[in-house]
């Protein structure tokens, strides 16, 4: 360690009390985090790229400083899906500090990693007050049946109104309108359920019908429209 002449010529003043870091909540315990291995928790964060044409939701399950599980969900940018494939392979096994300083290919994923790092090292995690945290696999549970991301896609214009294209439940096939042409419900196809049924040997048309559902006062509609064609 090199010191300037001014510091070398100073007399020593003894340090009094040793103040450690403020404890943070981690998996049902209060932890004074001094090293990377002291960090544990399950948390989510959102990142965006510089031109803001796409976004990433990143979920990490960290145990003793090591990322044991990563869920990477992207929207708005086609190339980002390929970046997510690489990031999901890169992240598990790294410490949170390594991950923060790793190129995760896409700006949105890198930004999400930065936001998660800030959350988790300050004790702002989903599992902060859960004994032993969340099991590895909790990220998959976020996806629900069919293991598909929750995506909402809606479009609207002043002259023609709104179109429901995709809801959490699935791909919107028809919108239900009342006598005033106002939306009162919709029909959807759960693509995850349909694909799983086809994989298990159900005929595609039958699987399609089985995966259909409705929401709202769909049966009371005066008129039904295809949101992509009408």
N, C-alpha and C positions, 0 to 999 in steps of 0.2 A: 504494500500500500504506500503510495507516495503522498506526502503532505507538503503544502506550501510552507515557506519560511515563517509566515505569520502564524500559522497553526502550530508549527514546531515550537515556536517561542512562547506559546500560551501555557499557563499553569493548568494543572488538572483540577477540575471540579467534580467531585464524586456524584454519581447518579443515585438518586434516592429510590423511591418505590419503582418496581418494575411493573408497568402496566401492559398486560397482555391484550390480545385482540378481543373485541366484543364478541361474545358467543352468538352463534347463529343457529336457528332451528334446522336440524337435519334428521329426518326419519325418526321422529319422536324423541330426539335428544338435543341438548344444547352443547354445541361444539365450538371450541376455540380453534379455528382453522389457521394452522401455521404452515402446513405443507399441502401439496396437491392431494396426497393420499387422505387428507382429512375431509375431503369433499365427497358427499354422497347426495343423491336426490334424483327424482324424476321430474322433468320440466319440459315445457313447450316454448317455442318462440317463432316469430315471423321475420323474414328478411326480404329485401327487395333489391333489384339490380339498379345500376346507375341511371339508365333511361326509364326505369320504372315500368317496363313492359311485362314483367313477370314477378311472381312472388313465391316464396318457399315457406312452408310450415315445417319446422324441424322439432322432433321429440327425441330426447335423450334420457336414458336410464343410466345414471352414474353410480358406481359402487366403489368406495375407497379410491376415488380419483380416476378410475378407469371407466371408459364408456363401454358398457356391456350390451347396450341395445340402442339402435338408431332407427327412427322412422322419418323418411324424407318424402314430403308431399309437395308437389309443385303445381302451379297454375299460370296460364297466360303465355307461356313461351315453349315452343316445341323442343328446342335444343336443351332446355333445362331438364327435361325428363331423362335424357342421356347423362347429363351431369349428375342427376340424383342417383342414377344407377351406380356411378363411380363412387359418389360420396357415401352411399350406404355400405359399400365394401370397404372404404377407407376408414371410416370413423370407429367402428367397434374395435376395441383393443388399445386404442390410444388414450392417453391421459387427456383431461380437458384442456390442459395447457398446450400439449402437442396439437390437439385438434384446432385450437384457436390459431395456431401458427402454421396450419397446413392449408395448402391451396386446394379447396374443395371444388375447383373447376369453374363454378358459376358464382357471380357476385351475390346473387340473392341467397345462395346457400351459405356463403362465407359470412354475409351479414347476419343471417339467422344464427349461425354459430357464435358470432360476437354477442348477440342479444342473449342467447342462452347462457353463455359464460358469465355475463354480468348478473343474470338472475341467480344462477346456482351458487356462485361464490359469495353472494350476499344473503343466501338462505331463503330466496324467494322461489321455492319449488312446490310442485303439487303435492309432494310427499313429505313436506316439512314436519308435519305433526302426525305422521303415520308410523307406528312402530315397525322398524325394519324396512320401511319404504314399500315400494311396489315391486312385485316379482318381475324378473326378466320375462318379457312376453306381454307386458301391459300395453305396449305400443300397438300390438296386433289387435287388442281388444278395442282400441279407439276406432278401428275401421269397421267394426260390426260384421254382420253376415255378408259373406262373399268377399270380405277383405278388400273393399273399395273405399277410396277417399270420399268424404262428404263434400260434394260439389253442388253449388247452386249457380245456374246460368239463366239469367233473365234478360229480355231485350224489350225496349219500348220506344215508340215514337209519339210525337205530339198528335200527328194526324191519324195514326192507326191504333194507338194504344199499346198495351203490354202483351208480351208473349212469354209463357213459361216454357223453357227448353229442358231444364234439368233441375230436379229437386233432390234433397237428401235421399228420398225414397227411390229415385231412379229417373230414367229417361221419360220425359213427359210426352205422351202420344196424343192426348186430346185435352182441350180446355172446355169447361162447362160454363155456358153463359145463360143469364136469365132474360126476361122479357125486355130489360133495359140494356142488353148487351154487356152487362157487368159480370165479372168472373165470380163464380160461386163454387168452383171446385176444379179438379183435374184428374185425369187418368195417367197412370205411369206404369212403366215396366222396370222391375228391379233387374238390372243387367247382371249383377253378381249372382242372384238366385237362378236366373235363366241359364247363365253359362255353367254354373255348377250342375244343374239338372242335365244339360246336354252332355257334359263330361261323364255323367253317370249312366248315359244311355237313353235318356228321354228324347223322343223325336223333337227337333227344333220348334215346329209349330205348336206342339203340345207344351213344351217348356215355356214358350213365349206366352201362351195363354195362362199357364200356371203362375207365372211371375207378374201378372197384371194386378193392379190395385187401384183404388180411387181414394180421393180425399175431398172433404167438404160435402156440399150438397150436390154431388155429381149427378145423382139419379133424378134430381128435380129440375135439371136444366131444360130450357126451351130450345137451346141450340148447342151443338158441339162443333168445335173447329180444330183443325190440325194446326198447331202453332208454327209449323215450318212451311206450310203451303197456303194457308188461308189468311 
